[in-house]
Amino acid sequence: MSATNDDRDRAFSPGLTLYRWPESARVGRTVPKSKFYEHGNVTAAVKRHFVDDVESITWAYKLAPETIGLAATEAVSEVQVFTITLKPGRDTLDNRVLAAINGAIPTAIIFEVEKPAVVPVPSGVEPVETPAMVSMAAAPQVLGRRVRLEDYWTTPVQPQDAPRVPLPPAADLERLYTALLAPTAPIVPQAGETLAETHERATRIAALDREIGALARKLRAEKQLNRQMDLRRQLRAVEKERQFLGKFE
């Protein structure tokens, strides 16, 4: 897949996180929610989220060797793009719904979660028009490991009619998938960093942030001077590691 320098600049510009998916990869098939109940381990609580929160699920695009001309790899043989349209009045989607879909489909998935344009109001009140919004979400597929709820990366919501950017240039589907997920990542991927490495670094940074918060709370509450000194040493050590891992954020 080739791209001009201008295309590359637009594809990686901050805030531009909606992709212009190739027409050659279009599927456009509505998938009944019941299909995911049949093929995934869906609890009653998760099924309730499907029923109450989701208006429709569309298998929108299939990025594969035969549709976009990029070679598959062991880690990424195809990338599916699913559009999940929320019911009116629903603002967010529980990650367990995404995990149920991921669990039913063996290939990598990128989700576009759409919020409807009209917010329902009580009877007799004029409806309030709001723009349709969309966000992109995915759980990085790391070879040999199951997807966990905390794995999901997501972009902020933005207008559905926001400009879409070309797919980033890539040598194969694995590299394309890694580049496509860059806008969703909680940290900026480093040059040459694999998806697994970015995921591992992001996970470690999140754990360090939690540890820093816990140590800071303990330090504020501690009355003994020697214990305060020990907590400060621990805090400095954790902050140093956090600064090193996050230096390319």
Secondary structure, DSSP 4 states (H G I P E B T S, - for coil): ----HHHHHHHTSTT---B---GGGEEEEE--THHHHHHS---HHHHHHHHHHEEEEEEEEEE-HHHH--B--SS-S-EEEEEEEEPTT-----HHHHHHHHHH-SSEEEEEEEEPSEE---TTSPPEE---EEEEEE----TT----GGG-EEPPPEETTSPPBPPPP-SBHHHHHHHHTGGG-SSPPPTT--HHHHHHHHHHHHHHHHHHHHHHHHHHH---HHHHHHHHHHHHHHHHHHHHHTTT-
